[in-house]
Amino acid sequence: MPKKRLRNAAERTYGEPTSVLRRSLIGGIILAVLLAVAGLIAYLNRTQSPASAKPSPPSTSAQEPSPSPEATDGKGVAVADPPKTRDPIVFAKAATNALWTYDTRAFSQAEHLAGLKRWMTSEKKYADWKSIKDQVPSPVLWSRLHDNRQHASATVGEGHFPQAFKTALAQDPGAITEAYVYAVTVTGNQTLAWKGSGAGAEARSMTLAVQCRPHQNCTLAAVLPNTAP
């Protein structure tokens, strides 16, 4: 059974090979995101009080969604609704929870993707739906996981602005006013379970691009290809 767990986890983690063109496009997206979010922290410092801007762990943990919002008995929704928040770290942690949680027993892959689609920004210029879709098992793999009754839950830990974000911020504090895209790295654990009492867990880390325009709730733009410290 441990071999099956490792195989399932590996199949889930790694999707189809990425083309050279796709890698180039993703590289461009990373650069665009870093430039776009450069002035984000300065913006937050102007719009938030010192008390709310500094202790991010209390604010994010207080608003963090409970683990495994998906139903496991065929009822409810495949993916929880996105939170109504203008805090990029709160949103990123909730989005990570949604991305790391699935239930092949109760929902189809199409239903799961439709649920994730509700989290996406409507601005096509910044939305990278493929990077989100790549986090979900393919239709064939989903069917196999369904036969094995596999499901996953998440325990989201800490979220922070990565160093690349802070460096870009220092270089160009005003760039945020074009896209209002935040880069947020989230860490936590994903727990897998399947029929026959099989189970396993792994520590994970993910960097998301989150768009939070003034006076609007945050939305998801992309999953960046590499996590950042």
Backbone as CSV, one residue per row, in Angstrom:
resi,resn,N_x,N_y,N_z,CA_x,CA_y,CA_z,C_x,C_y,C_z
1,MET,0.804,-1.235,0.000,0.000,0.000,0.000,0.828,1.271,0.000
2,PRO,2.011,1.339,0.689,2.847,2.542,0.602,3.267,2.833,-0.819
3,LYS,3.537,1.760,-1.638,3.928,1.992,-3.012,2.793,2.634,-3.784
4,LYS,1.564,2.193,-3.526,0.402,2.789,-4.198,0.268,4.245,-3.805
5,ARG,0.492,4.556,-2.505,0.378,5.944,-2.063,1.384,6.822,-2.778
6,LEU,2.637,6.343,-2.874,3.686,7.125,-3.529,3.369,7.318,-5.003
7,ARG,2.831,6.246,-5.616,2.520,6.349,-7.034,1.401,7.342,-7.268
8,ASN,0.363,7.302,-6.418,-0.754,8.246,-6.556,-0.294,9.671,-6.362
9,ALA,0.549,9.869,-5.341,1.033,11.219,-5.060,1.874,11.730,-6.209
10,ALA,2.709,10.844,-6.760,3.571,11.261,-7.866,2.751,11.586,-9.094
11,GLU,1.742,10.741,-9.381,0.911,10.994,-10.551,0.139,12.287,-10.400
12,ARG,-0.275,12.584,-9.192,-1.034,13.812,-8.948,-0.149,15.027,-9.092
13,THR,1.096,14.921,-8.664,1.974,16.081,-8.606,2.500,16.466,-9.974
14,TYR,2.773,15.479,-10.788,3.418,15.770,-12.065,2.441,15.539,-13.199
15,GLY,2.227,16.558,-14.011,1.314,16.487,-15.129,2.052,16.148,-16.404
16,GLU,1.479,16.528,-17.531,2.083,16.254,-18.813,3.318,17.127,-19.013
17,PRO,4.280,16.690,-19.821,5.504,17.476,-20.053,5.160,18.836,-20.600
18,THR,5.884,19.822,-20.130,5.647,21.196,-20.547,6.509,21.509,-21.748
19,SER,5.944,22.154,-22.752,6.688,22.490,-23.953,7.635,23.638,-23.700
20,VAL,8.608,23.783,-24.601,9.569,24.883,-24.479,8.853,26.215,-24.582
21,LEU,7.874,26.279,-25.487,7.124,27.526,-25.633,6.377,27.860,-24.354
22,ARG,5.783,26.829,-23.735,5.026,27.073,-22.510,5.949,27.582,-21.402
23,ARG,7.147,26.995,-21.305,8.102,27.441,-20.294,8.480,28.895,-20.518
24,SER,8.632,29.283,-21.778,8.980,30.668,-22.080,7.858,31.615,-21.681
25,LEU,6.616,31.188,-21.972,5.473,32.017,-21.611,5.352,32.153,-20.105
26,ILE,5.565,31.037,-19.386,5.491,31.085,-17.933,6.573,32.004,-17.387
27,GLY,7.775,31.922,-17.979,8.843,32.818,-17.539,8.451,34.261,-17.716
28,GLY,7.764,34.562,-18.828,7.299,35.930,-19.040,6.260,36.338,-18.025
29,ILE,5.385,35.381,-17.673,4.362,35.676,-16.680,4.993,35.990,-15.333
30,ILE,6.039,35.201,-14.968,6.703,35.445,-13.686,7.281,36.846,-13.646
31,LEU,7.975,37.229,-14.728,8.560,38.562,-14.755,7.486,39.629,-14.692
32,ALA,6.379,39.407,-15.419,5.304,40.394,-15.413,4.680,40.517,-14.031
33,VAL,4.504,39.345,-13.372,3.914,39.374,-12.040,4.822,40.102,-11.064
34,LEU,6.114,39.802,-11.109,7.040,40.456,-10.182,7.071,41.954,-10.392
35,LEU,7.009,42.386,-11.654,6.973,43.819,-11.915,5.651,44.423,-11.448
36,ALA,4.576,43.677,-11.673,3.261,44.200,-11.315,3.082,44.342,-9.827
37,VAL,3.688,43.421,-9.043,3.478,43.444,-7.594,4.534,44.233,-6.862
38,ALA,5.412,44.887,-7.597,6.564,45.526,-6.965,6.183,46.505,-5.872
39,GLY,5.127,47.283,-6.108,4.761,48.299,-5.115,3.702,47.870,-4.140
40,LEU,3.443,46.573,-4.068,2.318,46.088,-3.289,2.447,46.340,-1.796
41,ILE,3.610,46.043,-1.233,3.780,46.224,0.200,3.658,47.697,0.567
42,ALA,4.216,48.573,-0.287,4.077,50.004,-0.031,2.614,50.406,-0.047
43,TYR,1.870,49.824,-0.991,0.430,50.104,-1.054,-0.275,49.653,0.215
44,LEU,0.085,48.451,0.693,-0.528,47.947,1.922,-0.184,48.834,3.107
45,ASN,1.063,49.293,3.154,1.463,50.158,4.262,0.686,51.464,4.272
46,ARG,0.271,51.916,3.071,-0.498,53.160,3.002,-1.949,52.939,3.371
47,THR,-2.472,51.735,3.051,-3.903,51.526,3.212,-4.292,50.804,4.492
48,GLN,-3.307,50.151,5.162,-3.610,49.430,6.388,-2.968,50.131,7.571
49,SER,-3.550,49.939,8.726,-2.939,50.462,9.939,-1.755,49.607,10.303
50,PRO,-0.758,50.125,11.050,0.403,49.323,11.435,0.010,48.050,12.168
51,ALA,-1.032,48.118,12.972,-1.422,46.945,13.758,-1.913,45.820,12.869
52,SER,-2.649,46.185,11.783,-3.184,45.137,10.918,-2.172,44.668,9.894
53,ALA,-1.183,45.534,9.563,-0.226,45.166,8.531,0.871,44.263,9.060
54,LYS,1.260,44.399,10.311,2.398,43.658,10.828,2.091,42.228,11.221
55,PRO,1.124,41.990,12.109,0.933,40.600,12.576,0.073,39.803,11.618
56,SER,0.627,39.404,10.478,-0.155,38.680,9.492,-0.652,37.317,9.985
57,PRO,0.136,36.566,10.788,-0.382,35.264,11.218,-1.710,35.330,11.961
58,PRO,-1.930,36.274,12.933,-3.217,36.310,13.611,-4.362,36.607,12.667
59,SER,-4.168,37.565,11.746,-5.262,37.939,10.866,-5.594,36.816,9.891
60,THR,-4.562,36.151,9.350,-4.822,35.113,8.382,-5.391,33.857,9.029
61,SER,-4.913,33.513,10.200,-5.424,32.303,10.838,-6.848,32.493,11.301
62,ALA,-7.195,33.720,11.679,-8.555,33.974,12.148,-9.552,33.824,11.012
63,GLN,-9.120,34.143,9.765,-10.028,34.093,8.642,-9.806,32.868,7.770
64,GLU,-8.928,31.999,8.177,-8.615,30.808,7.389,-9.803,29.861,7.362
65,PRO,-10.172,29.349,6.183,-11.294,28.426,6.113,-10.961,27.113,6.785
66,SER,-11.985,26.439,7.251,-11.767,25.153,7.891,-11.319,24.147,6.841
67,PRO,-10.495,23.183,7.211,-10.005,22.205,6.241,-11.134,21.381,5.657
68,SER,-10.892,20.913,4.421,-11.793,19.991,3.736,-13.221,20.489,3.662
69,PRO,-13.496,21.636,2.990,-14.867,22.110,2.883,-15.695,21.247,1.957
70,GLU,-15.049,20.426,1.126,-15.795,19.605,0.195,-16.569,18.500,0.917
71,ALA,-17.675,18.137,0.309,-18.462,17.043,0.868,-17.792,15.726,0.545
72,THR,-18.002,14.731,1.381,-17.447,13.409,1.121,-18.544,12.367,0.943
73,ASP,-19.789,12.830,0.834,-20.893,11.880,0.700,-21.744,12.205,-0.521
74,GLY,-21.192,12.945,-1.492,-21.938,13.251,-2.693,-22.810,14.479,-2.564
75,LYS,-22.813,15.139,-1.425,-23.616,16.332,-1.215,-22.706,17.555,-1.166
76,GLY,-23.292,18.727,-1.251,-22.517,19.955,-1.140,-21.904,20.343,-2.468
77,VAL,-20.732,20.981,-2.420,-20.065,21.457,-3.629,-18.676,20.841,-3.730
78,ALA,-18.153,20.784,-4.958,-16.843,20.179,-5.170,-15.729,21.036,-4.603
79,VAL,-15.870,22.365,-4.710,-14.866,23.302,-4.218,-15.578,24.427,-3.491
80,ALA,-15.074,24.800,-2.345,-15.688,25.875,-1.574,-15.648,27.190,-2.344
81,ASP,-16.572,28.081,-2.068,-16.572,29.391,-2.698,-15.381,30.215,-2.225
82,PRO,-14.860,31.082,-3.079,-13.743,31.934,-2.646,-14.182,32.905,-1.561
83,PRO,-13.312,33.245,-0.625,-13.675,34.172,0.438,-13.790,35.597,-0.101
84,LYS,-14.627,36.380,0.518,-14.751,37.793,0.163,-13.767,38.570,1.030
85,THR,-12.594,38.764,0.527,-11.539,39.435,1.280,-10.668,40.251,0.343
86,ARG,-10.070,41.305,0.886,-9.123,42.122,0.125,-7.697,41.917,0.645
87,ASP,-7.524,40.925,1.484,-6.212,40.584,2.026,-5.611,39.482,1.171
88,PRO,-4.515,39.751,0.445,-3.958,38.732,-0.455,-3.468,37.480,0.250
89,ILE,-2.956,37.609,1.482,-2.474,36.432,2.194,-3.638,35.557,2.639
90,VAL,-4.692,36.176,3.144,-5.888,35.416,3.522,-6.433,34.676,2.306
91,PHE,-6.514,35.379,1.185,-7.058,34.751,-0.024,-6.153,33.625,-0.511
92,ALA,-4.841,33.868,-0.519,-3.906,32.854,-1.003,-3.980,31.585,-0.165
93,LYS,-4.126,31.724,1.136,-4.221,30.543,1.994,-5.516,29.778,1.716
94,ALA,-6.607,30.505,1.487,-7.870,29.844,1.167,-7.787,29.160,-0.194
95,ALA,-7.144,29.813,-1.169,-6.996,29.224,-2.499,-6.128,27.977,-2.446
96,THR,-5.075,28.010,-1.633,-4.212,26.839,-1.483,-5.000,25.677,-0.902
97,ASN,-5.825,25.973,0.086,-6.683,24.938,0.673,-7.577,24.309,-0.391
98,ALA,-8.128,25.156,-1.257,-9.003,24.649,-2.322,-8.223,23.807,-3.332
99,LEU,-6.998,24.216,-3.638,-6.193,23.497,-4.627,-5.674,22.165,-4.101
100,TRP,-5.447,22.078,-2.819,-4.909,20.853,-2.241,-6.001,19.894,-1.755
101,THR,-7.254,20.286,-1.873,-8.358,19.458,-1.378,-9.216,18.982,-2.547
102,TYR,-9.468,17.688,-2.602,-10.363,17.156,-3.636,-10.964,15.848,-3.151
103,ASP,-12.057,15.446,-3.789,-12.714,14.195,-3.420,-13.200,13.506,-4.684
104,THR,-12.437,12.518,-5.145,-12.818,11.807,-6.365,-13.996,10.866,-6.139
105,ARG,-14.339,10.613,-4.880,-15.464,9.726,-4.583,-16.787,10.378,-4.918
106,ALA,-16.877,11.694,-4.707,-18.159,12.378,-4.781,-18.319,13.267,-5.998
107,PHE,-17.201,13.678,-6.616,-17.284,14.655,-7.697,-16.419,14.242,-8.876
108,SER,-16.832,14.679,-10.059,-16.043,14.421,-11.262,-14.940,15.465,-11.383
109,GLN,-13.986,15.180,-12.260,-12.909,16.136,-12.486,-13.460,17.433,-13.063
110,ALA,-14.458,17.325,-13.937,-15.065,18.518,-14.533,-15.743,19.381,-13.466
111,GLU,-16.415,18.737,-12.517,-17.066,19.494,-11.433,-16.030,20.189,-10.564
112,HIS,-14.929,19.509,-10.326,-13.875,20.109,-9.503,-13.265,21.317,-10.208
113,LEU,-12.989,21.191,-11.488,-12.435,22.308,-12.240,-13.405,23.481,-12.308
114,ALA,-14.685,23.172,-12.458,-15.687,24.239,-12.493,-15.700,25.006,-11.174
115,GLY,-15.487,24.289,-10.076,-15.432,24.955,-8.778,-14.224,25.866,-8.669
116,LEU,-13.076,25.412,-9.161,-11.868,26.236,-9.112,-11.986,27.450,-10.033
117,LYS,-12.735,27.308,-11.111,-12.883,28.401,-12.074,-13.496,29.629,-11.412
118,ARG,-14.306,29.427,-10.392,-14.957,30.550,-9.711,-13.956,31.419,-8.955
119,TRP,-12.770,30.892,-8.694,-11.762,31.645,-7.964,-10.957,32.570,-8.874
120,MET,-11.053,32.385,-10.195,-10.162,33.058,-11.131,-10.537,34.514,-11.387
121,THR,-9.519,35.330,-11.654,-9.752,36.699,-12.090,-10.407,36.691,-13.464
122,SER,-11.240,37.669,-13.714,-11.899,37.777,-15.015,-11.028,38.518,-16.028
123,GLU,-9.877,39.029,-15.593,-8.988,39.768,-16.478,-8.075,38.778,-17.208
124,LYS,-8.363,38.535,-18.467,-7.652,37.520,-19.245,-6.158,37.817,-19.345
125,LYS,-5.792,39.081,-19.267,-4.393,39.462,-19.383,-3.548,38.848,-18.274
126,TYR,-4.162,38.634,-17.092,-3.420,38.135,-15.940,-3.818,36.722,-15.533
127,ALA,-4.891,36.196,-16.095,-5.361,34.862,-15.708,-4.587,33.772,-16.446
128,ASP,-4.011,32.842,-15.705,-3.317,31.694,-16.282,-4.038,30.431,-15.805
129,TRP,-5.128,30.115,-16.479,-5.964,29.001,-16.072,-5.217,27.670,-16.177
130,LYS,-4.325,27.541,-17.164,-3.596,26.281,-17.321,-2.758,25.959,-16.085
131,SER,-2.165,26.987,-15.465,-1.345,26.741,-14.280,-2.202,26.221,-13.124
132,ILE,-3.471,26.611,-13.107,-4.400,26.101,-12.080,-4.828,24.681,-12.434
133,LYS,-5.195,24.493,-13.683,-5.668,23.186,-14.144,-4.601,22.111,-13.970
134,ASP,-3.336,22.504,-14.129,-2.238,21.540,-13.986,-2.111,20.998,-12.567
135,GLN,-2.726,21.660,-11.591,-2.671,21.185,-10.210,-3.668,20.052,-9.944
136,VAL,-4.559,19.808,-10.910,-5.634,18.829,-10.745,-5.314,17.577,-11.552
137,PRO,-5.566,16.377,-11.018,-5.334,15.148,-11.791,-6.073,15.174,-13.124
138,SER,-5.464,14.615,-14.147,-6.085,14.557,-15.466,-7.361,13.716,-15.405
139,PRO,-8.233,13.807,-16.426,-9.465,13.006,-16.412,-9.210,11.508,-16.253
140,VAL,-8.190,10.995,-16.937,-7.894,9.558,-16.826,-7.425,9.211,-15.423
141,LEU,-6.505,10.009,-14.889,-6.009,9.741,-13.540,-7.115,9.919,-12.512
142,TRP,-7.959,10.929,-12.709,-9.078,11.151,-11.785,-9.974,9.913,-11.727
143,SER,-10.214,9.310,-12.896,-11.046,8.110,-12.947,-10.408,6.967,-12.158
144,ARG,-9.094,6.825,-12.281,-8.403,5.776,-11.523,-8.459,6.052,-10.027
145,LEU,-8.277,7.333,-9.668,-8.350,7.693,-8.251,-9.763,7.473,-7.713
146,HIS,-10.752,7.708,-8.577,-12.142,7.462,-8.175,-12.355,5.981,-7.876
147,ASP,-11.818,5.131,-8.722,-11.932,3.694,-8.485,-11.267,3.304,-7.168
148,ASN,-10.237,4.040,-6.807,-9.516,3.771,-5.567,-10.085,4.568,-4.393
149,ARG,-11.150,5.362,-4.683,-11.831,6.184,-3.676,-10.851,7.141,-2.974
150,GLN,-9.960,7.709,-3.756,-8.968,8.613,-3.162,-9.539,10.011,-2.958
151,HIS,-9.168,10.622,-1.856,-9.559,11.993,-1.558,-8.441,12.656,-0.766
152,ALA,-8.397,13.970,-0.820,-7.313,14.716,-0.177,-7.872,15.881,0.620
153,SER,-7.230,16.149,1.731,-7.579,17.311,2.552,-6.306,18.101,2.821
154,ALA,-6.468,19.347,3.219,-5.313,20.219,3.407,-5.319,20.847,4.788
155,THR,-4.135,21.044,5.314,-3.926,21.839,6.515,-2.974,22.962,6.121
156,VAL,-3.520,24.161,5.987,-2.731,25.301,5.529,-2.061,25.968,6.722
157,GLY,-0.780,26.196,6.581,-0.031,26.800,7.675,0.210,28.275,7.485
158,GLU,1.380,28.626,7.007,1.822,30.018,6.952,1.808,30.559,5.538
159,GLY,1.496,31.851,5.408,1.546,32.520,4.119,2.374,33.790,4.233
160,HIS,3.157,34.103,3.207,4.003,35.297,3.271,4.341,35.785,1.866
161,PHE,4.773,37.042,1.771,5.281,37.576,0.516,6.712,37.067,0.333
162,PRO,7.020,36.420,-0.786,8.363,35.882,-0.985,9.396,36.980,-1.187
163,GLN,10.652,36.607,-1.046,11.736,37.576,-1.144,11.780,38.253,-2.514
164,ALA,11.466,37.493,-3.570,11.458,38.077,-4.916,10.468,39.230,-5.001
165,PHE,9.339,39.072,-4.331,8.333,40.140,-4.283,8.905,41.375,-3.589
166,LYS,9.551,41.167,-2.456,10.096,42.286,-1.697,11.206,42.998,-2.462
167,THR,12.009,42.214,-3.185,13.082,42.815,-3.971,12.516,43.674,-5.094
168,ALA,11.506,43.130,-5.790,10.871,43.893,-6.858,10.206,45.144,-6.315
169,LEU,9.633,45.031,-5.130,8.996,46.174,-4.482,9.998,47.299,-4.246
170,ALA,11.149,46.938,-3.736,12.160,47.943,-3.427,12.657,48.648,-4.692
171,GLN,12.661,47.923,-5.809,13.167,48.485,-7.048,12.157,49.381,-7.754
172,ASP,10.877,49.067,-7.629,9.851,49.852,-8.328,8.547,49.832,-7.536
173,PRO,8.428,50.703,-6.529,7.249,50.695,-5.650,5.938,51.047,-6.341
174,GLY,5.989,51.642,-7.538,4.752,52.081,-8.181,4.174,51.115,-9.188
175,ALA,4.855,50.001,-9.454,4.399,49.101,-10.517,3.074,48.416,-10.195
176,ILE,2.735,48.339,-8.926,1.517,47.624,-8.526,0.252,48.264,-9.072
177,THR,0.305,49.534,-9.380,-0.906,50.251,-9.762,-1.452,49.841,-11.117
178,GLU,-0.725,49.014,-11.861,-1.256,48.535,-13.143,-2.066,47.260,-12.980
179,ALA,-1.517,46.277,-12.307,-2.177,44.969,-12.227,-2.690,44.627,-10.840
180,TYR,-2.114,45.199,-9.793,-2.470,44.863,-8.405,-2.406,43.350,-8.176
181,VAL,-1.300,42.757,-8.599,-1.104,41.321,-8.430,-0.081,41.077,-7.330
182,TYR,-0.430,40.251,-6.373,0.436,39.896,-5.256,1.041,38.508,-5.508
183,ALA,2.288,38.322,-5.156,2.885,36.987,-5.104,2.900,36.555,-3.645
184,VAL,2.275,35.413,-3.353,2.167,34.925,-1.982,2.571,33.453,-1.930
185,THR,3.506,33.123,-1.060,3.923,31.737,-0.861,3.216,31.172,0.372
186,VAL,2.628,29.997,0.204,1.873,29.347,1.279,2.463,27.964,1.542
187,THR,2.601,27.614,2.795,3.086,26.290,3.169,2.010,25.554,3.967
188,GLY,2.123,24.241,3.998,1.151,23.449,4.739,1.348,21.973,4.482
189,ASN,0.300,21.203,4.689,0.363,19.755,4.500,-0.875,19.269,3.760
190,GLN,-0.677,18.275,2.919,-1.783,17.623,2.234,-1.861,16.173,2.696
191,THR,-3.066,15.743,3.058,-3.289,14.377,3.526,-4.119,13.630,2.496
192,LEU,-3.652,12.465,2.087,-4.338,11.619,1.126,-4.905,10.395,1.836
193,ALA,-6.053,9.942,1.366,-6.651,8.720,1.903,-7.363,7.991,0.770
194,TRP,-7.432,6.656,0.864,-8.099,5.862,-0.147,-8.663,4.612,0.502
195,LYS,-9.338,3.807,-0.306,-10.034,2.639,0.238,-9.045,1.681,0.885
196,GLY,-9.578,0.902,1.795,-8.731,-0.041,2.501,-7.908,0.599,3.584
197,SER,-8.337,1.728,4.104,-7.686,2.472,5.184,-6.304,2.998,4.801
198,GLY,-6.029,3.079,3.499,-4.762,3.648,3.083,-4.729,5.148,3.323
199,ALA,-3.580,5.674,3.696,-3.461,7.100,3.977,-2.004,7.520,3.927
200,GLY,-1.787,8.799,3.714,-0.443,9.351,3.716,-0.514,10.863,3.738
201,ALA,0.584,11.516,4.030,0.616,12.977,4.105,1.970,13.472,3.632
202,GLU,2.001,14.703,3.133,3.246,15.308,2.709,3.205,16.810,2.941
203,ALA,4.361,17.382,3.282,4.489,18.829,3.416,4.569,19.425,2.020
204,ARG,3.910,20.568,1.830,3.893,21.186,0.519,4.082,22.690,0.640
205,SER,4.470,23.302,-0.473,4.619,24.750,-0.549,4.198,25.199,-1.936
206,MET,3.533,26.334,-2.031,3.029,26.811,-3.317,3.051,28.330,-3.331
207,THR,3.421,28.901,-4.476,3.381,30.352,-4.638,2.278,30.704,-5.620
208,LEU,1.384,31.564,-5.196,0.246,31.972,-6.012,0.374,33.431,-6.430
209,ALA,-0.203,33.746,-7.573,-0.368,35.137,-7.995,-1.819,35.508,-7.717
210,VAL,-2.017,36.478,-6.838,-3.350,36.879,-6.392,-3.593,38.331,-6.784
211,GLN,-4.712,38.586,-7.425,-5.048,39.949,-7.818,-6.029,40.552,-6.826
212,CYS,-5.672,41.700,-6.260,-6.529,42.391,-5.292,-6.594,43.873,-5.662
213,ARG,-7.474,44.221,-6.574,-7.626,45.617,-6.958,-8.334,46.393,-5.842
214,PRO,-8.068,47.696,-5.743,-8.714,48.495,-4.692,-10.233,48.394,-4.775
215,HIS,-10.859,48.246,-3.615,-12.320,48.208,-3.493,-12.937,46.975,-4.169
216,GLN,-12.121,45.950,-4.429,-12.630,44.705,-4.991,-12.073,43.534,-4.199
217,ASN,-12.845,42.441,-4.128,-12.352,41.243,-3.465,-11.244,40.603,-4.298
218,CYS,-10.355,39.908,-3.627,-9.226,39.264,-4.304,-9.707,38.117,-5.189
219,THR,-8.939,37.854,-6.233,-9.182,36.721,-7.124,-7.850,36.040,-7.412
220,LEU,-7.928,34.834,-7.959,-6.727,34.062,-8.258,-6.295,34.306,-9.695
221,ALA,-4.996,34.577,-9.892,-4.478,34.791,-11.244,-3.720,33.588,-11.758
222,ALA,-2.880,32.972,-10.921,-2.055,31.869,-11.398,-1.383,31.150,-10.246
223,VAL,-0.908,29.948,-10.541,0.048,29.254,-9.687,1.397,29.408,-10.355
224,LEU,2.357,30.005,-9.690,3.669,30.203,-10.287,4.404,28.876,-10.332
225,PRO,5.230,28.659,-11.369,5.851,27.345,-11.571,6.857,26.941,-10.509
226,ASN,7.437,27.924,-9.821,8.402,27.599,-8.783,8.036,28.315,-7.485
227,THR,8.126,27.611,-6.383,7.857,28.255,-5.099,9.026,29.149,-4.729
228,ALA,8.757,30.118,-3.893,9.787,31.085,-3.488,9.898,31.102,-1.983
229,PRO,11.101,31.394,-1.458,11.290,31.390,0.004,10.619,32.599,0.663
